[in-house]
Amino acid sequence: MTSNRFKLPSAAHLFLIQDGSVLLLRRFNTGYEDGNYSVVAGHLNGNEQVKAAMIREAQEEAGIAIDPADLHVVGVMHRRSDDERIDFFLVAKKWQGQVENREPHKCDHLAWFPLDDLPENVIPYVRRALENYRAQRWFDSFGWPP
């Protein structure tokens, strides 16, 4: 018997923090939120722990290696837009290697921004997640009707 169970896509997002600033990447040529800033992020591939997914994405997008001990889950968001999702937010303040744009076909700008002075064009749920991180709110729902 085939089951039509609900599936919930999940992604991991990385807050790289250095001297009170966060690394943001401006999306380009992806078809989703192009021209707006986000953080290093990606979908979980299945059969992959959240920290493992984040370590993989950090290497793929920014060319850095993060020790699992230096990576901490700081938030979860149950989000609704065109579909329903679960997003995990992790923070790292230590890593190995020099941050670089390893996906110029998907990102046209990569820069550090003060956490208290983000650009206007940060993707709204990412902005909220950064606000939650600063306020030490671990869980949030976003995009649901009031």
N, C-alpha and C positions, 0 to 999 in steps of 0.2 A: 504494500500500500504506500503510495507516494504522499508525503507530507508537504503541505504548503506553509510551513512555519515561517513566521516573521524573521527576517534577517536584519541585523543592526550593524551597518558598517562602522568601523572604529579606526581612529587615527591617533598618532602620537605627535605632539608638538613640543619643540625644545626652546626654552628660554635660556639662551647663553647670556650670562650676566658678567659684566666686567666694569669695575669702577662706577657702579650705579647706572650703567647703560645696558641695553639689550640689543642683540644683533637682529636686524630686520632685513628681509629680502623682498624686493619689489617684483611681483609676479609679471611674467611677460610671455605672450604667445602660448598660453595654456588653455584658453577658453573659459577659465574660471577666475574671476576677480582680477583680471589683468590690469596693471597700472596701480594696484593697491599693495600695501605692505603686509607681509605675514612673517612667520618665523620658520625656521627649519622644521619640516613636518612631512608626514607621509602615512599612508594606510598600513595597518598591520596586514601581513601577508597570509595569516592563518598559520596555526601551529608555531607561533612566534610570540615570545613574551614581550610585554610593553617595552621594557628597558632594552631588549635585544633589537627591537624595531627602531627605537630611537638612536641607538648606537649605529645601526646600519644607515639610517637616513643622514645622520651627522657626517658620516664618512662620504656618502654619495653626494650630498649637496654642498657641504662646507669643507671637505677634505681634512676633517679632524678626527682624532680617536678619543673616545671618552671611556674611562674605566667605569664599570658598573657601580663601584663604590662611590663615585663622584657624581652620580646621576640620581636625582630624587623626584618622586612623583609629588607634585604640589597642588594638583587639581584635577577634577573630572567635571565634564560638562555634558549634559544631556541636551542635544541641540536639534532643532528642527529648522529646515529651510525647504528645499524641494523634496527632501526625504528626512528621515530621522537618523541621528547618529550619536555615537558616544565618542568624545574626545578626551584624551589623556594629556595632561600638561606636565612636563618635567623640567627641572632646572639643573644646570651645570655651571659651576663657577671655576672649574678646572678642566683642562683638556690638553691633549698633546697635538702639536702641529700648528701651522699657521692657517687661520681662517681664510678661505678663498672661495670664489664662485666657481663651483665645479659643474654647474648646469646653466651656462649662459644662454642656452636655447629656451630656458624656462624662467630665468631671472635676469633682469637687466640692471639691477643695482643692489648692492649689499653694503650696509653701513651700520654703525653703532648709534643708537639714539638714547638720550637720557630717559629713564623710566617715567619721570614726571614731565616730560616734554616730547611726547610722541607726535609724529606727523599726523595730519588730519586724515590721510587716506590709509589708515590701518584698517584691515578687514574688521568689521564690527565685533564679531564673536572673539577674535584674537585680542582686540582692545579690551573687551570685557574680561577675558581670561587674565590679561596682564594686570588689570585693576584688581581682580580677585586675588592674584598672587601678592600684590602689594598690601592688600587688606587681610591676607591670610585666610581667605575664604576657600575652603577645599572643594565645595560642590556648588554647581549652579545649573539652572535650566536656562536656555536661551532660544528665542524665536517662537515660543509658545504663546498663544493668546492669553491675555490677563485673566 
